[in-house]
């Protein structure tokens, strides 16, 4: 146990005694321990030497026995439930158990549990095989397979520090060390003492710890209770201080750790140990000072109680006044935000002090936080209406502020946040408090449309007579042209007849092109596939009949030829499907999407996939569409979910839908490899793939087929995902 933890426990004991003395002075209730309560403790079965099971499957270990002793010291009975770490830490968070005996206090766990003072500090270590080259420091693990126990503070450390790109978790550290010993892991990270105990117990001769310090993996271990259980936390802290003071802690530490295995002590801990020389003296002085203060506290308590009553009354009056002020402020704010004019205020420096909703909208800001404290002249005054630079000395708002008189401006330019401008009319009035001017309030409105209308009216007035003369001449000219229009109409009819003939010819050509496209598709399907089948077949004959005459490299060449021939055959099939979809007539009928999605999964999933995958299908709304085309959509989406989740720990596919008045949105969600969201716009392009063939085989046409089918139904399709966090594919079809 480090000196820091021992020091905290001793201080806790002293403070507990002192606080109990103060409580007795004020007539408090009896101290803890006069009644006996029973709590439920959860312990791990395999975390030596802190938590483990004896030959009778009873929980033992340093942490378990320390918890029992601390609980007994404050009158608590303990029942123990045994379970794996991932389960019991969840039980504590949910309140199914009362406490855990050994929990590392880490940033990830601070929001979930409340912790006692630490009773043990452990340092992390890297364990490797003796014959494993190339690992000498934490940086060498970047491209190595690192194993940790799932949910352990070691996992939190390696993920927080991004120690490796290849992090694997096991249920217990036993499993992790066994994998390390047989070469399935490159390294295991855990606490130094735990690792040594496991090596000794599992008799692993080829596993050793590196002599490397991990500054970020120094864990203080505590008892943990559910967040907010302050009563139990206080009693456990008191129990820890008691067993620390009466020597029980040292006896248990010697029993389970002995004199051989000791934690490596950091420089900081050595400095804390040096403080032990001065701590006892300080504690004695502190206790003497408490005895002196107890009488003084009792004398002043009565006076303080009277002061508290007076302050409480004053506080209630202030709260009432503050409540009234808030109500008035809310009313004023409501009135300001209900006006159509833009209103804002500035202080002596010209900085914004408030702005109503109309002003924010007119100037293009989302909220007051974007303008409060900023200089309004710099925000909205750039140039005069004629384009000249607008200096601060020209601003009438500043003149009103310094001269103390209201101003009116009916022809000025304000600039928005997006660097566009508009013409305004505004009034500026000083804000007075007695004889002092606190600032200025400005009321403005957009007069762009008014200015435009005035300009148009002036132009209309100036040109009215000219327009009358021009219109008269135009009418005469139109009468003359009307006679010609009849003849032009005849020509137009002739032109329309010619256009009709041309459209008929274009339709004939389009039908001929469709026939040629069908012929081309048939040629691709048969003429291109025939040589592929020949290549594939003869390659298979060579592998079967001439295998003894070929070396391994030759066999590999033939295998590559067959794989690429099969890949090209699949590509031709997908291209034909993509082409056929564009030309297939859509036959609309009512479709039971729940039944269709479930039958597609049963049809395309292998027996192994049906056994390994969990399929969750919500009740899906019916839709009007082409049964065969929409079945192809479900086949491609479910097949992708199976394929890209095949290497994941969580094998679960969720299918659901959301319905609105205009459309029905269906989705397929998996927990697989996912994708980089930066490239989601490329997903539905032909031959666009975000994973290599070595990871997941495919042609890159499946999602393009989905998009084309959905578009033919008048819908839309999109996707969301994160790398290694799964993906969700959505497609929306028009509603009823």
Secondary structure by P-SEA (a helix, b strand, c coil): ccaaaaaaaaaaaaaaaaaaaaaaaaccccccccbbbbbbbbbbcccccccccccccccccaaaaaaaaaaaaabbbbbbbbbcaaaaaaaaaacccccccccccccccccccccccccbbbbbbbbbccccccccccccccccbbbbccccaaaaaaaaaccccbbbbcccaaaaaaaaaacccccccccaaaaaaaaaaacccccccccccccccbbbbbbbccccaaaaaaaaaaaaaaaaaaaaaaaaaaacccccccccccaaaaaaaaacccaaaaaaaaaaaaaaaaaaaaaaaaaaaaaaaaaaaaaaaaaaaaaaaaaaaaaaaaaaaaccbbbbbbccccccccccaaaaaaaccccccccccccccccccccccccccccccccaaaaaaaacbbbbbccccccccccbbbbbcbbbbbbbccccccbbbbbbbbaaaaaaaaaaaaaaaaaaaaaaaaaaaaaaaaaaaaaaaaaaaaaaaaaaaaaaaaaaaaaaaaaaaaaaaaaaaaaaacaaaaaaaaaaaaaaaaaccccccccaaaaaaaaaaaaaaaaaaaaaaaaaaaaaaacbbbbbcccaaaaaaaaaaaacccaaaaaabbbbbcbbbbbbccaaaaaaaaaaaaaaaaaaacccccbbbbbccccccccccccccccccccccccccccccccccccccccccccccaaaaaaaaaaaacccccccccccccbbbbbbcccc
